[in-house]
Amino acid sequence: MCRNITTLRGLEPAATTEEIEAGARQYVRKITGVQKTSAATEGAFERAVAIIAQVSADVLVELPPRKVPPKTEPPLRRLARK
């Protein structure tokens, strides 16, 4: 479904909180269809991002290291290099 969300497991250095939150935000945007929040959607949207970011951080810590690093770099790292 979300082919544009970059794999964060196996990055060196490890994925940052900002990268995990960006992935969570992209996921919530995709499944809700909400690109820009309104007063009616902001609370639920931000709660979903926070929950998914926390669960994502937890699973990244719990999974064993990858044998092969991800093929692509997260967008935030690509922007930082420019």
Secondary structure by P-SEA (a helix, b strand, c coil): ccccccccccccccccaaaaaaaaaaaaaaaacccccccccaaaaaaaaaaaaaaaaaaaaaccccccccccccaaaaaaac
